[in-house]
Amino acid sequence: MRDLNEHTLTDEVISRFENSTTPRAKQISEALVRHLHAFVREIEPTQTEWEQAIDFLTRTGHMCSDKRQEFILLSDALGVSMLVDAINHRMPEGVTESTVFGPFYVDSAAEFESGSDITEGIEGMRMLITGTVSDQHGQPIPNATVDLWQSDTEGFYDVQRLDTLALRGRFHSDAEGKFSCWSVRPSAYPIPNDGPVGQMLELQGRHPYRPAHVHFMIGADGYETLVTHVFAAGDKYLDSDVVFGVKNSLIRDFVVHETGTAPDGTEMAEPYAYLHYDFRLKKAGA
């Protein structure tokens, strides 16, 4: 078909997908073109604005490296990551809610015995993290794999400014579903905002901050893997998390104690924080 115009172009583009290799490829391609063309019709970009959009995506790609994923940041900051997560993790009553994965997970984190210190020399208020892993009905799940990672007290992850890994580790729940470790109390922090996503947030009049939290990824045979955070109660960014990841059920007090015997029996001569959370997993296929 020739002499296409703004009224006929969309239908012609969609017609070219008739021989797609799979029904899913056809469905996705058609929806992409319908919504993308509708977006362009709504905003009627100038040629300059279109070129700026192409430049924005190009610079986003150039910012990506083995330590930084600018496209994940873009997806997070536009709420797409949370929407995908919500669609794929519709949880039944009694199961811990999920939230965004984030760009700072490292698959090669070291394994630790429960109760270990994972600070690797990072300074800051010590924090005891304890938790349990159980099924939807509260029955303990032994030998569940618990991956944990977090920022330091200044809001940085190890991969952002260290040559070694710290404040992250892999644990296994005991026969009662319990696990624990010593870390430091994390702080609120900005997502990396020195690139295209940061420029977008500035244009939108938004801040780049996330409330203080600890990441968890928990898996066990026969259960869906849970990816979630536990957020610090009272953090000023709970209602404006730049990636829209906060859920009320995931907020807990990071309780500060002055001194004394910690819940795991450790004698503390300095102030420390304490976080406890009981995780419940969803049965696979439920």
C-alpha positions in Angstrom: 0.0 0.0 0.0 1.3 3.4 -1.0 0.6 7.1 -0.1 0.0 6.3 3.5 -1.0 9.1 5.9 -1.6 9.7 9.5 -5.1 8.1 9.3 -4.1 4.9 7.3 -0.6 4.2 8.4 -1.3 2.3 11.7 -3.6 -0.3 10.1 -1.1 -0.9 7.3 1.8 -1.4 9.8 -0.3 -3.9 11.8 -1.3 -5.8 8.6 2.4 -6.6 8.1 2.4 -8.8 11.2 0.1 -11.4 9.6 2.9 -13.9 9.2 4.4 -13.6 12.6 6.2 -16.7 13.8 4.0 -17.1 16.9 0.6 -15.8 18.0 2.3 -14.1 21.0 4.8 -12.2 18.7 1.8 -11.1 16.6 -0.2 -10.0 19.7 2.7 -8.0 21.2 3.7 -6.4 17.9 0.1 -5.3 17.2 -0.4 -3.8 20.7 3.0 -2.1 20.5 2.1 -0.3 17.3 -1.4 0.6 18.3 -0.3 2.2 21.6 2.9 3.8 20.2 1.0 5.4 17.3 -1.7 6.6 19.6 0.9 8.1 21.9 2.5 10.0 18.9 -0.9 11.2 17.7 -1.8 12.5 21.2 1.4 14.5 21.8 2.1 15.4 18.1 5.9 15.7 18.5 7.9 18.1 16.5 10.8 16.7 14.4 13.2 18.1 17.0 11.3 16.4 19.9 11.4 13.1 18.0 15.2 13.5 17.5 15.5 14.3 21.2 13.6 11.1 22.1 15.9 9.0 19.9 18.9 10.7 21.6 17.5 10.0 25.0 17.2 6.3 24.3 20.6 6.2 22.7 22.2 7.8 25.8 20.3 5.4 28.0 21.9 2.5 26.2 25.3 4.1 26.4 25.0 4.4 30.2 24.5 0.6 30.6 27.4 -1.4 31.8 28.1 -4.6 33.9 27.6 -2.4 37.0 24.7 -0.2 35.9 21.5 -0.8 34.0 20.0 2.5 32.9 17.0 0.8 31.1 16.0 -0.9 34.4 16.2 2.5 36.1 14.0 3.9 33.3 11.5 1.1 33.7 11.5 1.5 37.5 11.1 5.3 37.4 8.1 5.1 35.1 6.4 2.5 37.2 6.7 -0.2 34.6 8.7 -2.5 36.7 6.2 -2.5 39.5 3.3 -3.0 37.0 5.1 -6.1 35.6 5.7 -7.3 39.1 2.1 -6.8 40.1 0.8 -8.7 37.1 3.2 -11.6 37.6 2.9 -11.9 41.4 -0.8 -11.9 42.3 -0.5 -13.2 45.9 -3.1 -15.1 47.9 -4.0 -14.0 51.4 -1.2 -14.7 53.9 1.7 -14.6 51.4 4.4 -12.0 51.6 4.0 -9.4 48.9 6.7 -8.9 46.3 8.2 -5.7 44.9 10.8 -4.6 42.3 14.0 -6.5 41.8 16.2 -3.4 41.4 19.6 -3.1 39.6 22.0 -4.1 42.4 21.6 -7.8 42.8 24.8 -9.9 42.4 24.5 -13.6 41.7 28.0 -14.3 43.0 27.4 -13.2 46.6 29.1 -15.3 49.2 27.3 -17.9 51.3 27.3 -17.4 55.1 26.3 -19.3 58.1 23.2 -17.9 59.9 24.2 -15.3 62.4 27.3 -14.2 60.4 28.5 -10.6 60.0 28.3 -9.4 56.4 29.5 -5.9 56.9 33.0 -6.7 55.4 34.4 -3.7 57.3 31.7 -1.2 56.3 31.2 1.3 59.0 27.8 2.4 60.5 25.3 1.5 63.2 25.2 -2.3 63.4 21.9 -3.9 62.6 20.7 -7.4 63.5 18.5 -8.9 60.9 16.4 -11.9 61.8 13.6 -13.6 59.9 11.6 -16.8 59.4 10.5 -18.5 56.2 7.3 -20.4 56.2 4.4 -21.4 53.9 1.1 -19.6 53.5 -0.2 -21.2 56.7 2.8 -20.5 58.8 4.5 -23.9 58.6 8.3 -23.5 58.7 10.3 -24.1 55.5 13.7 -25.5 56.3 16.7 -25.0 54.0 15.2 -22.1 52.1 17.7 -20.0 50.2 17.7 -16.4 51.5 19.6 -13.8 49.4 20.0 -10.5 51.1 21.5 -7.2 49.9 21.3 -3.5 50.9 22.9 -0.1 50.8 25.3 1.3 53.4 24.6 4.1 55.9 25.4 6.7 53.2 23.0 5.1 50.6 25.6 3.4 48.4 25.7 -0.3 47.3 29.0 -2.1 47.2 29.1 -2.3 43.4 28.8 1.4 43.2 32.1 2.3 44.9 33.9 -0.9 46.1 36.0 -3.5 44.4 34.7 -6.2 46.7 31.2 -7.3 47.8 29.8 -6.2 51.1 26.4 -6.0 52.9 25.1 -8.9 50.9 25.1 -12.6 51.3 23.3 -15.9 50.9 21.9 -17.9 53.8 19.8 -21.0 54.4 16.9 -21.3 56.9 17.3 -23.8 59.7 14.9 -26.6 60.7 12.5 -24.0 62.2 12.7 -21.7 59.1 14.9 -19.2 60.9 17.9 -17.2 59.6 19.8 -14.1 60.9 22.8 -11.9 60.2 24.6 -8.7 61.3 24.8 -5.8 58.9 24.5 -2.0 59.2 21.4 0.1 59.2 20.8 1.3 55.6 19.7 4.8 54.7 17.4 6.3 52.1 19.3 7.0 48.8 18.9 8.4 45.3 18.8 6.1 42.4 21.7 6.9 40.0 20.6 10.3 38.6 23.6 11.5 36.7 22.3 10.1 33.4 19.2 10.3 31.1 16.9 8.9 33.8 18.0 11.6 36.2 17.4 14.3 33.6 13.9 12.9 33.0 13.1 13.1 36.7 14.3 16.7 36.9 12.1 17.6 33.9 9.2 15.9 35.7 9.8 17.8 38.9 10.5 14.6 40.8 13.1 13.6 43.4 15.3 10.5 42.8 15.0 9.0 46.3 14.1 5.5 47.6 13.2 5.0 51.3 15.7 2.9 53.4 15.2 -0.8 52.9 16.8 -4.3 52.7 16.4 -6.5 49.7 15.4 -10.2 50.0 15.2 -13.0 47.4 13.9 -16.2 49.0 13.4 -19.5 47.3 12.6 -23.1 48.2 11.7 -26.3 46.4 7.9 -26.3 45.6 7.5 -22.6 46.2 7.6 -19.5 44.0 10.7 -17.4 44.5 9.9 -14.3 46.4 11.7 -11.0 45.5 10.8 -8.2 48.0 12.1 -5.5 50.3 11.5 -4.6 53.9 11.2 -0.8 54.4 12.1 1.3 57.4 9.0 2.6 59.2 9.0 6.4 59.4 11.2 7.0 56.4 10.2 10.3 54.8 10.2 8.8 51.3 7.7 6.0 52.0 5.0 7.9 50.2 7.1 9.1 47.3 9.4 6.2 46.5 10.8 7.0 43.0 10.2 3.5 41.8 6.8 3.1 43.4 7.8 -0.1 45.3 6.5 0.5 48.8 3.6 -1.6 50.2 2.3 -1.3 53.8 2.8 -5.0 54.5 6.5 -4.6 53.9 7.1 -1.7 56.4 8.7 -2.6 59.7 10.4 -0.7 62.5 14.2 -0.7 62.4 14.2 -0.6 66.2 17.2 1.2 67.7 18.5 -0.1 71.1 21.1 1.8 73.1 23.1 -1.1 74.5 22.5 -4.5 76.0 21.9 -8.1 74.9 20.7 -8.4 71.3 17.9 -10.9 70.5 20.6 -13.4 69.3 22.5 -13.1 72.5 25.2 -10.8 71.4 26.3 -8.3 74.0 26.3 -4.8 72.5 28.2 -2.0 74.1 27.1 0.5 71.4 23.7 1.4 70.0 22.4 -1.0 67.4 19.3 -1.5 65.2 17.1 -4.6 65.0 14.9 -5.7 62.1 12.7 -8.8 62.1 10.4 -10.1 59.4 8.4 -13.3 58.9 8.3 -14.3 55.2 5.6 -16.5 53.8 6.0 -18.1 50.4 3.4 -19.0 47.8 3.1 -22.6 46.7 4.3 -23.2 43.1 1.4 -23.3 40.8 -1.0 -22.0 43.4 
